[in-house]
């Protein structure tokens, strides 16, 4: 496993490393890239909301037909795009203050897709504070998949690179389970409201399937919808940090964020598909930066990293998955060698 200690340090600047981010922040601010983009988000939220309404409308129009599986696939994409909107709301990219952000986030998360906004926001905040940290980042901590050899166990640990995409089909259900647990444990701030909204989603979702479809169609719809949703959502996050170095605790803010993150090249289609998370380095440095500004910030950040001698990782979408899968395979190497 690669750690930060394996990466080169800056040798081109006489200033203290702690001042490097301040200078980058000054350049980004001067370019006006931290300003809100209300027009963009008004359009994006309208389109995502329309996709949800259209998808559920098509569900009722198609009715008890096997064509409903096409609707299930469409709604899976709409759910994933809604999750990406909730991500931006959590980072206050849309609204400046917490109250409207959390209200819209609970509508998008709890009510629309059945995921606790408060649970996910707490988890994601910890990730941003310590990306790829074995003990502090919940995204790489012990779980079904192991991103560190110390956490690799059993059959899944041995062959997790091959099981990665099949396991993603369960991601949506895993988020729902963890959301319910967080609410029952009282670890979310607005426990009552989140519980009500989550309950409304579950009841409405199950009722729609059982009332409109035959039992077999309802099961098929559920499987297709949740599986594609999980795979799509997992594929938006997998390229960002998986297989990148893990921090050793000596890094300043800029290096901790840049060296643990990976950008993905691509045009407008990749931007839309990944919700701007393909600019992961810029997003981690400036979490509140509106998504459409990340593309503009990218050349500034990359040039600055070259100036101060900090490696800047950017690759293709397919290669990002190759790197992540290679890392998973490497983590399970000792288990395979030992035959355990």
C-alpha beads as a LAMMPS data file, in Angstrom:
LAMMPS data file: protein, C-alpha beads

340 atoms
339 bonds

1 atom types
1 bond types

-500.0 500.0 xlo xhi
-500.0 500.0 ylo yhi
-500.0 500.0 zlo zhi

Masses

1 110.0

Atoms # bond

1 1 1 0.000 0.000 0.000
2 1 1 1.392 3.401 -0.977
3 1 1 1.680 6.049 1.731
4 1 1 2.387 9.738 1.525
5 1 1 5.936 9.108 2.632
6 1 1 6.544 7.437 -0.725
7 1 1 5.639 10.637 -2.608
8 1 1 8.089 13.465 -3.329
9 1 1 7.938 16.610 -1.245
10 1 1 8.094 20.184 -2.477
11 1 1 11.630 21.487 -3.022
12 1 1 10.899 24.466 -5.259
13 1 1 9.506 26.989 -2.790
14 1 1 11.181 28.752 0.063
15 1 1 7.920 29.415 1.895
16 1 1 6.464 27.105 4.510
17 1 1 4.250 24.359 3.174
18 1 1 1.378 25.622 5.293
19 1 1 1.171 28.804 3.227
20 1 1 0.815 26.973 -0.088
21 1 1 -2.944 26.568 0.148
22 1 1 -3.391 30.213 1.138
23 1 1 -1.725 31.277 -2.090
24 1 1 -3.808 28.864 -4.167
25 1 1 -6.960 30.079 -2.432
26 1 1 -6.029 33.637 -3.307
27 1 1 -5.656 32.749 -6.988
28 1 1 -8.942 30.817 -7.087
29 1 1 -10.788 33.635 -5.320
30 1 1 -9.315 36.215 -7.683
31 1 1 -10.682 34.187 -10.599
32 1 1 -14.165 34.410 -9.058
33 1 1 -14.567 30.617 -8.907
34 1 1 -16.001 30.492 -5.374
35 1 1 -19.054 32.552 -6.305
36 1 1 -22.489 30.911 -6.257
37 1 1 -24.061 29.762 -9.546
38 1 1 -27.819 30.033 -8.854
39 1 1 -28.797 29.810 -12.524
40 1 1 -26.903 26.567 -12.997
41 1 1 -28.411 24.943 -9.934
42 1 1 -31.913 26.164 -10.743
43 1 1 -31.609 24.400 -14.104
44 1 1 -29.936 21.276 -12.706
45 1 1 -32.419 20.808 -9.862
46 1 1 -35.290 21.345 -12.291
47 1 1 -33.949 18.734 -14.710
48 1 1 -33.281 16.160 -11.994
49 1 1 -36.696 16.800 -10.448
50 1 1 -38.325 16.484 -13.857
51 1 1 -36.508 13.173 -14.435
52 1 1 -37.927 11.787 -11.196
53 1 1 -41.453 12.981 -12.016
54 1 1 -41.209 11.669 -15.583
55 1 1 -39.823 8.327 -14.397
56 1 1 -42.568 7.708 -11.858
57 1 1 -45.161 8.978 -14.339
58 1 1 -43.905 6.451 -16.886
59 1 1 -44.039 3.764 -14.200
60 1 1 -47.780 4.302 -13.706
61 1 1 -48.492 4.694 -17.431
62 1 1 -46.615 1.521 -18.408
63 1 1 -48.279 -0.348 -15.569
64 1 1 -48.143 -4.120 -15.207
65 1 1 -45.866 -4.759 -18.167
66 1 1 -42.331 -6.119 -18.405
67 1 1 -41.429 -2.836 -20.116
68 1 1 -41.438 -1.515 -16.573
69 1 1 -37.867 -2.787 -16.274
70 1 1 -36.814 -0.072 -18.731
71 1 1 -38.475 2.427 -16.403
72 1 1 -36.586 0.860 -13.494
73 1 1 -33.271 1.479 -15.269
74 1 1 -34.237 5.081 -16.046
75 1 1 -35.271 5.717 -12.437
76 1 1 -31.988 4.214 -11.217
77 1 1 -30.115 6.884 -13.167
78 1 1 -32.500 9.572 -11.885
79 1 1 -31.940 8.370 -8.300
80 1 1 -28.160 8.525 -8.733
81 1 1 -28.351 12.040 -10.173
82 1 1 -30.539 13.025 -7.208
83 1 1 -27.881 11.641 -4.862
84 1 1 -25.277 13.781 -6.621
85 1 1 -27.500 16.830 -6.108
86 1 1 -27.776 15.940 -2.402
87 1 1 -23.971 15.815 -2.337
88 1 1 -23.748 19.379 -3.639
89 1 1 -26.388 20.528 -1.155
90 1 1 -24.411 19.006 1.713
91 1 1 -21.367 21.031 0.671
92 1 1 -23.434 24.253 0.521
93 1 1 -22.681 24.682 -3.143
94 1 1 -26.316 25.520 -3.855
95 1 1 -27.333 27.628 -0.840
96 1 1 -25.039 29.712 1.332
97 1 1 -26.554 28.730 4.702
98 1 1 -27.250 25.414 6.386
99 1 1 -31.049 25.626 6.847
100 1 1 -32.114 25.685 3.177
101 1 1 -29.320 23.262 2.318
102 1 1 -30.449 20.687 4.885
103 1 1 -34.129 21.092 3.998
104 1 1 -33.485 20.542 0.310
105 1 1 -31.020 17.775 1.162
106 1 1 -33.605 15.845 3.176
107 1 1 -36.124 16.179 0.354
108 1 1 -33.586 14.885 -2.162
109 1 1 -32.057 12.242 0.122
110 1 1 -34.679 10.946 2.546
111 1 1 -37.868 11.555 0.593
112 1 1 -36.788 11.101 -3.027
113 1 1 -34.266 8.230 -2.871
114 1 1 -34.535 6.743 0.642
115 1 1 -31.130 7.732 2.030
116 1 1 -30.674 9.662 5.274
117 1 1 -29.209 13.061 4.445
118 1 1 -27.906 13.533 7.980
119 1 1 -26.239 10.123 8.094
120 1 1 -24.559 10.577 4.726
121 1 1 -23.477 14.158 5.473
122 1 1 -21.782 13.098 8.719
123 1 1 -20.012 10.227 6.964
124 1 1 -18.925 12.365 4.032
125 1 1 -17.663 15.197 6.267
126 1 1 -15.338 12.727 8.011
127 1 1 -14.109 11.548 4.620
128 1 1 -13.268 15.091 3.496
129 1 1 -11.409 15.829 6.722
130 1 1 -9.153 12.766 6.379
131 1 1 -9.327 11.283 2.877
132 1 1 -7.894 7.751 2.581
133 1 1 -6.894 7.692 6.254
134 1 1 -7.082 4.066 7.417
135 1 1 -8.545 4.970 10.810
136 1 1 -10.430 8.216 10.197
137 1 1 -11.956 7.938 6.720
138 1 1 -15.133 5.789 6.869
139 1 1 -14.891 5.188 3.117
140 1 1 -11.728 3.086 3.525
141 1 1 -12.345 1.659 6.990
142 1 1 -13.209 -1.992 7.666
143 1 1 -16.167 -3.160 5.619
144 1 1 -17.193 -5.665 2.982
145 1 1 -14.349 -4.426 0.772
146 1 1 -10.890 -3.928 2.252
147 1 1 -8.693 -1.078 1.033
148 1 1 -5.898 -1.979 3.464
149 1 1 -4.259 -5.435 3.867
150 1 1 -4.905 -5.268 7.617
151 1 1 -8.662 -5.314 6.951
152 1 1 -8.755 -8.044 4.290
153 1 1 -10.636 -11.147 5.405
154 1 1 -11.966 -14.391 3.953
155 1 1 -13.207 -15.214 0.475
156 1 1 -14.266 -11.659 -0.372
157 1 1 -10.876 -10.293 0.704
158 1 1 -9.130 -12.745 -1.630
159 1 1 -11.179 -12.007 -4.713
160 1 1 -12.617 -8.561 -4.029
161 1 1 -11.271 -7.117 -7.279
162 1 1 -13.471 -9.584 -9.178
163 1 1 -16.404 -9.051 -6.821
164 1 1 -16.243 -5.246 -6.825
165 1 1 -18.887 -4.519 -9.459
166 1 1 -21.255 -7.328 -8.367
167 1 1 -21.076 -6.004 -4.796
168 1 1 -21.931 -2.501 -6.000
169 1 1 -25.392 -3.792 -6.892
170 1 1 -26.041 -3.881 -3.125
171 1 1 -24.780 -0.353 -2.426
172 1 1 -28.212 1.267 -2.558
173 1 1 -29.607 -1.239 -0.081
174 1 1 -26.549 -0.813 2.134
175 1 1 -27.105 2.962 2.281
176 1 1 -30.751 2.412 3.226
177 1 1 -29.797 -0.034 5.964
178 1 1 -27.161 2.318 7.364
179 1 1 -29.613 5.225 7.175
180 1 1 -32.169 3.345 9.263
181 1 1 -29.491 2.335 11.769
182 1 1 -28.309 5.937 12.116
183 1 1 -31.843 7.135 12.795
184 1 1 -32.542 4.353 15.301
185 1 1 -29.225 5.060 17.054
186 1 1 -30.009 8.778 17.216
187 1 1 -26.779 9.779 15.456
188 1 1 -28.546 12.199 13.095
189 1 1 -29.498 15.696 14.255
190 1 1 -33.098 15.892 13.020
191 1 1 -33.985 12.333 13.927
192 1 1 -37.777 12.720 13.931
193 1 1 -38.045 14.587 10.649
194 1 1 -35.574 12.318 8.907
195 1 1 -37.440 9.247 10.152
196 1 1 -40.786 10.554 8.870
197 1 1 -39.417 11.446 5.433
198 1 1 -37.590 8.131 5.140
199 1 1 -40.711 6.280 6.210
200 1 1 -42.834 8.109 3.626
201 1 1 -40.352 7.098 0.921
202 1 1 -40.328 3.426 1.903
203 1 1 -44.105 3.176 2.210
204 1 1 -44.759 5.003 -1.078
205 1 1 -42.095 3.009 -2.951
206 1 1 -43.284 -0.410 -1.784
207 1 1 -46.945 0.504 -2.204
208 1 1 -46.395 1.664 -5.786
209 1 1 -44.671 -1.586 -6.728
210 1 1 -47.255 -3.817 -5.082
211 1 1 -50.313 -1.911 -6.331
212 1 1 -49.223 -1.425 -9.955
213 1 1 -47.166 -4.535 -10.762
214 1 1 -47.648 -8.244 -10.414
215 1 1 -45.614 -9.805 -7.564
216 1 1 -42.985 -11.172 -9.968
217 1 1 -42.743 -7.859 -11.828
218 1 1 -42.452 -5.990 -8.527
219 1 1 -39.509 -8.159 -7.481
220 1 1 -37.835 -7.744 -10.876
221 1 1 -38.366 -3.972 -10.827
222 1 1 -36.890 -3.721 -7.333
223 1 1 -33.831 -5.798 -8.251
224 1 1 -33.111 -3.920 -11.499
225 1 1 -33.754 -0.497 -9.990
226 1 1 -31.659 -0.967 -6.855
227 1 1 -28.855 -2.827 -8.633
228 1 1 -28.327 -0.217 -11.344
229 1 1 -28.657 2.588 -8.816
230 1 1 -25.956 0.996 -6.647
231 1 1 -23.579 0.352 -9.534
232 1 1 -23.997 3.849 -10.960
233 1 1 -23.552 5.527 -7.576
234 1 1 -20.528 3.394 -6.746
235 1 1 -18.933 4.123 -10.102
236 1 1 -19.154 7.877 -9.474
237 1 1 -17.113 7.565 -6.268
238 1 1 -14.744 4.671 -7.001
239 1 1 -12.396 6.595 -9.349
240 1 1 -11.728 9.389 -6.865
241 1 1 -9.461 7.975 -4.128
242 1 1 -9.303 4.200 -4.434
243 1 1 -5.748 3.051 -5.000
244 1 1 -4.295 6.462 -4.179
245 1 1 -1.721 6.961 -1.361
246 1 1 -2.815 6.887 2.258
247 1 1 -1.717 9.824 4.482
248 1 1 1.002 9.350 7.094
249 1 1 -0.059 12.286 9.288
250 1 1 2.685 14.741 8.309
251 1 1 0.870 16.477 5.440
252 1 1 -0.440 20.009 5.318
253 1 1 -3.994 20.567 4.038
254 1 1 -3.098 21.011 0.375
255 1 1 -0.937 17.901 0.143
256 1 1 -3.341 15.767 2.131
257 1 1 -6.144 16.602 -0.306
258 1 1 -4.192 16.548 -3.579
259 1 1 -2.056 13.452 -3.039
260 1 1 -4.987 11.277 -1.962
261 1 1 -7.239 12.298 -4.859
262 1 1 -7.426 11.478 -8.543
263 1 1 -9.014 13.472 -11.355
264 1 1 -10.702 11.867 -14.355
265 1 1 -10.357 13.302 -17.835
266 1 1 -13.402 13.747 -20.015
267 1 1 -15.757 16.188 -21.631
268 1 1 -19.249 17.365 -20.819
269 1 1 -20.658 13.818 -20.796
270 1 1 -18.248 12.702 -18.059
271 1 1 -18.966 15.909 -16.128
272 1 1 -22.695 15.176 -16.164
273 1 1 -22.366 11.440 -15.526
274 1 1 -20.074 11.895 -12.510
275 1 1 -21.732 15.066 -11.257
276 1 1 -18.443 16.978 -11.343
277 1 1 -16.722 14.475 -9.062
278 1 1 -14.256 13.811 -11.862
279 1 1 -12.597 17.032 -10.631
280 1 1 -11.972 15.389 -7.268
281 1 1 -8.774 17.284 -6.480
282 1 1 -10.406 20.671 -6.938
283 1 1 -13.520 19.499 -5.078
284 1 1 -11.486 18.393 -2.063
285 1 1 -9.517 21.613 -1.976
286 1 1 -12.647 23.763 -2.364
287 1 1 -15.688 21.679 -1.286
288 1 1 -18.094 24.628 -1.504
289 1 1 -17.088 25.499 -5.065
290 1 1 -20.086 25.137 -7.412
291 1 1 -19.764 22.134 -9.714
292 1 1 -19.564 24.092 -13.012
293 1 1 -16.591 26.088 -11.677
294 1 1 -14.487 22.992 -10.993
295 1 1 -13.555 22.608 -14.671
296 1 1 -12.337 26.221 -14.721
297 1 1 -10.376 25.754 -11.503
298 1 1 -8.640 22.607 -12.735
299 1 1 -5.897 24.239 -14.875
300 1 1 -5.160 26.770 -12.116
301 1 1 -4.765 24.053 -9.493
302 1 1 -2.750 21.781 -11.764
303 1 1 -0.346 24.560 -12.747
304 1 1 0.072 25.582 -9.119
305 1 1 0.809 22.006 -8.037
306 1 1 3.489 21.795 -10.725
307 1 1 4.892 25.107 -9.474
308 1 1 5.307 23.859 -5.888
309 1 1 6.323 20.307 -6.806
310 1 1 3.202 18.418 -5.714
311 1 1 2.205 15.421 -7.910
312 1 1 -1.189 15.872 -9.555
313 1 1 -2.935 12.660 -10.650
314 1 1 -5.262 12.753 -13.658
315 1 1 -6.235 9.781 -15.786
316 1 1 -8.986 8.382 -17.991
317 1 1 -12.192 6.956 -16.559
318 1 1 -11.310 3.393 -17.549
319 1 1 -7.789 3.678 -16.146
320 1 1 -9.143 5.030 -12.855
321 1 1 -11.168 1.824 -12.462
322 1 1 -8.149 -0.253 -13.459
323 1 1 -6.088 1.400 -10.728
324 1 1 -8.806 0.898 -8.114
325 1 1 -9.280 -2.767 -9.050
326 1 1 -5.519 -3.359 -9.123
327 1 1 -5.280 -1.955 -5.611
328 1 1 -8.080 -4.214 -4.397
329 1 1 -6.333 -7.214 -5.969
330 1 1 -3.031 -6.265 -4.329
331 1 1 -4.688 -5.911 -0.914
332 1 1 -5.880 -9.522 -1.123
333 1 1 -2.520 -10.891 -2.301
334 1 1 -1.401 -12.185 1.112
335 1 1 -4.704 -14.005 1.630
336 1 1 -4.415 -15.730 -1.731
337 1 1 -0.775 -16.647 -1.122
338 1 1 -1.605 -18.126 2.278
339 1 1 -4.620 -19.969 0.921
340 1 1 -6.786 -18.516 3.701

Bonds

1 1 1 2
2 1 2 3
3 1 3 4
4 1 4 5
5 1 5 6
6 1 6 7
7 1 7 8
8 1 8 9
9 1 9 10
10 1 10 11
11 1 11 12
12 1 12 13
13 1 13 14
14 1 14 15
15 1 15 16
16 1 16 17
17 1 17 18
18 1 18 19
19 1 19 20
20 1 20 21
21 1 21 22
22 1 22 23
23 1 23 24
24 1 24 25
25 1 25 26
26 1 26 27
27 1 27 28
28 1 28 29
29 1 29 30
30 1 30 31
31 1 31 32
32 1 32 33
33 1 33 34
34 1 34 35
35 1 35 36
36 1 36 37
37 1 37 38
38 1 38 39
39 1 39 40
40 1 40 41
41 1 41 42
42 1 42 43
43 1 43 44
44 1 44 45
45 1 45 46
46 1 46 47
47 1 47 48
48 1 48 49
49 1 49 50
50 1 50 51
51 1 51 52
52 1 52 53
53 1 53 54
54 1 54 55
55 1 55 56
56 1 56 57
57 1 57 58
58 1 58 59
59 1 59 60
60 1 60 61
61 1 61 62
62 1 62 63
63 1 63 64
64 1 64 65
65 1 65 66
66 1 66 67
67 1 67 68
68 1 68 69
69 1 69 70
70 1 70 71
71 1 71 72
72 1 72 73
73 1 73 74
74 1 74 75
75 1 75 76
76 1 76 77
77 1 77 78
78 1 78 79
79 1 79 80
80 1 80 81
81 1 81 82
82 1 82 83
83 1 83 84
84 1 84 85
85 1 85 86
86 1 86 87
87 1 87 88
88 1 88 89
89 1 89 90
90 1 90 91
91 1 91 92
92 1 92 93
93 1 93 94
94 1 94 95
95 1 95 96
96 1 96 97
97 1 97 98
98 1 98 99
99 1 99 100
100 1 100 101
101 1 101 102
102 1 102 103
103 1 103 104
104 1 104 105
105 1 105 106
106 1 106 107
107 1 107 108
108 1 108 109
109 1 109 110
110 1 110 111
111 1 111 112
112 1 112 113
113 1 113 114
114 1 114 115
115 1 115 116
116 1 116 117
117 1 117 118
118 1 118 119
119 1 119 120
120 1 120 121
121 1 121 122
122 1 122 123
123 1 123 124
124 1 124 125
125 1 125 126
126 1 126 127
127 1 127 128
128 1 128 129
129 1 129 130
130 1 130 131
131 1 131 132
132 1 132 133
133 1 133 134
134 1 134 135
135 1 135 136
136 1 136 137
137 1 137 138
138 1 138 139
139 1 139 140
140 1 140 141
141 1 141 142
142 1 142 143
143 1 143 144
144 1 144 145
145 1 145 146
146 1 146 147
147 1 147 148
148 1 148 149
149 1 149 150
150 1 150 151
151 1 151 152
152 1 152 153
153 1 153 154
154 1 154 155
155 1 155 156
156 1 156 157
157 1 157 158
158 1 158 159
159 1 159 160
160 1 160 161
161 1 161 162
162 1 162 163
163 1 163 164
164 1 164 165
165 1 165 166
166 1 166 167
167 1 167 168
168 1 168 169
169 1 169 170
170 1 170 171
171 1 171 172
172 1 172 173
173 1 173 174
174 1 174 175
175 1 175 176
176 1 176 177
177 1 177 178
178 1 178 179
179 1 179 180
180 1 180 181
181 1 181 182
182 1 182 183
183 1 183 184
184 1 184 185
185 1 185 186
186 1 186 187
187 1 187 188
188 1 188 189
189 1 189 190
190 1 190 191
191 1 191 192
192 1 192 193
193 1 193 194
194 1 194 195
195 1 195 196
196 1 196 197
197 1 197 198
198 1 198 199
199 1 199 200
200 1 200 201
201 1 201 202
202 1 202 203
203 1 203 204
204 1 204 205
205 1 205 206
206 1 206 207
207 1 207 208
208 1 208 209
209 1 209 210
210 1 210 211
211 1 211 212
212 1 212 213
213 1 213 214
214 1 214 215
215 1 215 216
216 1 216 217
217 1 217 218
218 1 218 219
219 1 219 220
220 1 220 221
221 1 221 222
222 1 222 223
223 1 223 224
224 1 224 225
225 1 225 226
226 1 226 227
227 1 227 228
228 1 228 229
229 1 229 230
230 1 230 231
231 1 231 232
232 1 232 233
233 1 233 234
234 1 234 235
235 1 235 236
236 1 236 237
237 1 237 238
238 1 238 239
239 1 239 240
240 1 240 241
241 1 241 242
242 1 242 243
243 1 243 244
244 1 244 245
245 1 245 246
246 1 246 247
247 1 247 248
248 1 248 249
249 1 249 250
250 1 250 251
251 1 251 252
252 1 252 253
253 1 253 254
254 1 254 255
255 1 255 256
256 1 256 257
257 1 257 258
258 1 258 259
259 1 259 260
260 1 260 261
261 1 261 262
262 1 262 263
263 1 263 264
264 1 264 265
265 1 265 266
266 1 266 267
267 1 267 268
268 1 268 269
269 1 269 270
270 1 270 271
271 1 271 272
272 1 272 273
273 1 273 274
274 1 274 275
275 1 275 276
276 1 276 277
277 1 277 278
278 1 278 279
279 1 279 280
280 1 280 281
281 1 281 282
282 1 282 283
283 1 283 284
284 1 284 285
285 1 285 286
286 1 286 287
287 1 287 288
288 1 288 289
289 1 289 290
290 1 290 291
291 1 291 292
292 1 292 293
293 1 293 294
294 1 294 295
295 1 295 296
296 1 296 297
297 1 297 298
298 1 298 299
299 1 299 300
300 1 300 301
301 1 301 302
302 1 302 303
303 1 303 304
304 1 304 305
305 1 305 306
306 1 306 307
307 1 307 308
308 1 308 309
309 1 309 310
310 1 310 311
311 1 311 312
312 1 312 313
313 1 313 314
314 1 314 315
315 1 315 316
316 1 316 317
317 1 317 318
318 1 318 319
319 1 319 320
320 1 320 321
321 1 321 322
322 1 322 323
323 1 323 324
324 1 324 325
325 1 325 326
326 1 326 327
327 1 327 328
328 1 328 329
329 1 329 330
330 1 330 331
331 1 331 332
332 1 332 333
333 1 333 334
334 1 334 335
335 1 335 336
336 1 336 337
337 1 337 338
338 1 338 339
339 1 339 340
